[in-house]
Amino acid sequence: MEKQRPQTVDDWIAYVEQRLFGHPLYYGHGTDNAGDEAAWLVTHIASADTGESIDLDMPVSSSQAETITTILTKRIELQTPLAYLLKQAWFAGYPFYVDERVLVPRSPIAELILNSFEPLLTSRPRRILDLCCGSGCIGIAAALQFPESEVCLADNSAAALEVTAVNLDRFNLADRVSTCKSDLFDHISGEFDLILSNPPYVSREEYAELPAEFHREPEVGLVSENYGLELPLKILQQSPQYLSDKGILILETGYTWPLLEDATAKLYKLWLDFEYGGEGVCAISAADLASYSNTG
């Protein structure tokens, strides 16, 4: 007997999860398992027309079913991150537009933003820089958390900044959030109370071994030379002159963090723990950075 076609949202989630389980896919671009990915895909499409909350018993229309099936096929056959297929990724509780011009947002810095960087900051930041901003998710989420702050989003990729502009329009932040095409600090001016940076930090050797889903992302957003250390080391050297006296640098280096620690052992860094997972993020004061830069 032919198996009955899924009818409800719940039916479709179960169906998609089963299909995903049958293929060698990697989850790490918004979800970490097939069940959550299936729920994300189905509920996103089922709510696309109304924007209302989803009832698992809600029927899925034939057009929605066709869309789900088409996206599922691409996810399986192309091993493309679902965020790219949906043109959306959630970060710090906000839905951002994403496509293949930027990395899929997944930084644990989101947790710091939602906690207002307490107790790292002694006062609310007046100026914030998101360096290597990609989609702009980190800087935009910080701007939403600190509505009194002026924020600059900087990236060396013109293509990435096009996506940033889409997200600035989405959140109506163009009045106090600016963008700057800059190779690290080359075109940055002024001082900042908070510099946030999730730069490329993956070595070429590591990049070659990553699952296929990562190779759908822009290589320029992932790879850094010198075993992944080139760009993080430059940021540590250049950032002191752009931080206010009591400013803080938040730098993410992921799994590369032990190498960075070894290479900069004389620089005091507070490596942070995260309740919801993630590693390789440190906080460094302006004073410590200035001292290190003068001796480096």
Secondary structure as GFF3:
##gff-version 3
##sequence-region A 1 296
A	DSSP	alpha_helix	9	21	.	.	.	ID=ss1
A	DSSP	alpha_helix	34	46	.	.	.	ID=ss2
A	DSSP	alpha_helix	62	78	.	.	.	ID=ss3
A	DSSP	alpha_helix	82	86	.	.	.	ID=ss4
A	DSSP	beta_strand	89	91	.	.	.	ID=ss5
A	DSSP	beta_strand	94	96	.	.	.	ID=ss6
A	DSSP	alpha_helix	109	114	.	.	.	ID=ss7
A	DSSP	beta_strand	127	131	.	.	.	ID=ss8
A	DSSP	alpha_helix	137	145	.	.	.	ID=ss9
A	DSSP	beta_strand	150	155	.	.	.	ID=ss10
A	DSSP	alpha_helix	158	170	.	.	.	ID=ss11
A	DSSP	beta_strand	177	181	.	.	.	ID=ss12
A	DSSP	beta_strand	192	197	.	.	.	ID=ss13
A	DSSP	alpha_helix	204	209	.	.	.	ID=ss14
A	DSSP	three_ten_helix	212	216	.	.	.	ID=ss15
A	DSSP	three_ten_helix	219	221	.	.	.	ID=ss16
A	DSSP	alpha_helix	230	238	.	.	.	ID=ss17
A	DSSP	three_ten_helix	239	242	.	.	.	ID=ss18
A	DSSP	beta_strand	243	252	.	.	.	ID=ss19
A	DSSP	three_ten_helix	254	256	.	.	.	ID=ss20
A	DSSP	alpha_helix	257	263	.	.	.	ID=ss21
A	DSSP	beta_strand	270	271	.	.	.	ID=ss22
A	DSSP	beta_strand	281	285	.	.	.	ID=ss23
A	DSSP	alpha_helix	286	295	.	.	.	ID=ss24
###
